[in-house]
Amino acid sequence: MADEVRLHEYRDEKYDGALMIVGFPSVGLVSSIAANFIIRTGKLDRVAGITASGFPPFTLVHEGVPSPPVRIYAGERKCDDGEPCQQIVAVAAEFMPRPDLVQPLVSRLLDYASAKGIKTVVVMEGIDQPGAEEPKILGVGSTNASRDILKKYDIDEMKEGMVSGISGVMLFEGDMRDIDVICLLGPARANFPDARGSAKLLEVIAKMLPEIKIDPEPLFKEAEEIEKQIRMAMQSVEQQKKPTIEESIVYG
């Protein structure tokens, strides 16, 4: 297949019982900002990358090292008593894949999670809630166990509705495979990057990972740099979509 989704591992390790956080761009970029915040503050290391011929042709350069458009990071944090805490795996990207690539990309990510012993996958999504007096975070679980997790952390369950894109496909794939997938839908402002919306998502993640300390002020400052990076990547993707002068002449 020309658009086969390929996964390359930089490190071959197991992450038994880990929590995987997935953040692709969504409303207000809240999911991308939150995922990148976890990667930076958790000092997670790049462990794998995903490519496909149908992905935008760019590389993300960090500290002089080029990486593919979709990256997987992992790390183990130290708790206050010095003992290892639950491992964290995070998936980050600055673009939304073409519709025909969503299913194979999700399948590849869930294959990876199963092979690595990852217990729970949390995919984040921003949603616009116009007119809501008190916008709240909603959750959807793929299994009874994941829905029990929503209850455990007092997350309101979305009973009716539709979830699209990476998050939606992950939910029904998780249901079919009996993998615990949780989608957190956080309120966000649609017209610009929303650091406050990201902070609300991270507050919920922090309940699941108590060792992550959420302090809003550093998040807002960090978000400015993350937003700048995501904007640059997204602008690069948009420019790649525009035809060159030569293409305009040839294809009219």
Secondary structure, 3 states (H helix, E strand, C coil): CCCCCEEEECCCCCCCCCEEEEECCCHHHHHHHHHHHHHHHCCCEEEEEEECCCCCCCCEEECCEEECCEEEEEEEEECCCCCEEEEEEEEEECCCCCHHHHHHHHHHHHHHHHHHCCCEEEEEEEECCCCCCCCCCEEEECCHHHHHHHHHCCCEECCCCCCCHHHHHHHHHHHHHCCEEEEEEEECCCCCCCHHHHHHHHHHHHHHCCCCCCCHHHHHHHHHHHHHHHHHHHHHHHHHHCCCHHHHHHHC
